[in-house]
């Protein structure tokens, strides 16, 4: 879908953002009592940026990249992930999730490819958290702000992590930061894809471009414009309605499980301040 609308200024001061996120990763990992990080490396730009930032924050020896292909994954994705490993000199491992995923898909008779994709995403997180236990490392997230707001991700799958440095960067901003960090150009320039089935692309599945989504989400979320104001700004009304519905319906993915309040201090209601415990 091509949409009209204003050209919001989403340009980053990449040097400042890079410095902030490097310190953020270092502080959050060490404040939790760890010194190492684990990144699921897909061959895409988001996981590449997280790996580059983590390597700078923690040191290349303290970041483990895990590649987790499925039998339908493209060979190019694995090659692109290896480009990141080679560029950073970080430890890596490749775990084929096919023999873990297929038995469940067959026994549960999963025919819908979205369901199958969710199984893959959650299996990958099982692998990552097992690596985190083995390496005494925290799982570092790779979900950007566009995906998080649209709910374009699998709960307890690719959206799971202990620390997420990209969650307040729109996809178009991640691309900017990637260029500044020196992420290989073929990764920055290729079409984004979760690589869940042959020919799958993010923008094809969503039905609109990241550039269009980011402009609208910035105006809708960051600037808090109403639908009437967004229409007056030039955004297509159907696009606005569709995106707002995606944001609303995916709210459950952006919050911890809702806890029924029975006591004076309830976890994630009244008891949620890290500063109370010196963190």
Number of C-alpha atoms within 10 A of each C-alpha: 10 10 17 15 16 13 12 12 8 15 10 15 12 17 11 9 13 18 13 12 19 19 17 18 23 21 17 18 23 15 12 11 12 15 20 25 31 27 26 27 30 25 27 24 31 23 23 29 26 27 29 23 24 28 23 21 23 20 17 19 13 18 29 27 25 22 24 23 22 20 14 11 17 16 11 10 20 18 13 20 23 19 18 25 22 12 12 18 13 18 15 18 14 14 13 14 18 15 10 14 20 17 11 13 16 10 8 9 10 14 10 9 11 13 13 18 18 18 20 25 24 19 20 25 21 14 16 26 20 14 21 19 11 9 17 16 24 26 26 27 24 28 25 23 20 24 20 22 24 21 20 20 19 19 16 15 18 21 23 20 19 14 17 20 21 23 19 15 21 25 23 21 21 23 19 17 25 24 17 14 17 14 21 16 11 13 22 22 12 10 14 19 20 17 20 21 17 10 10 14 16 17 16 14 11 13 11 15 15 18 18 19 23 21 20 27 23 17 21 18 13 9 10 12 16 13 16 11 13 19 17 12 14 12 21 17 15 11 19 21 11 10 17 18 12 15 21 12 13 17 13 13 19 13 9 9 9 10 10 9 12 7 8 8 11 13 14 14 13 11 11 12 12 8 7 8 7 7 11
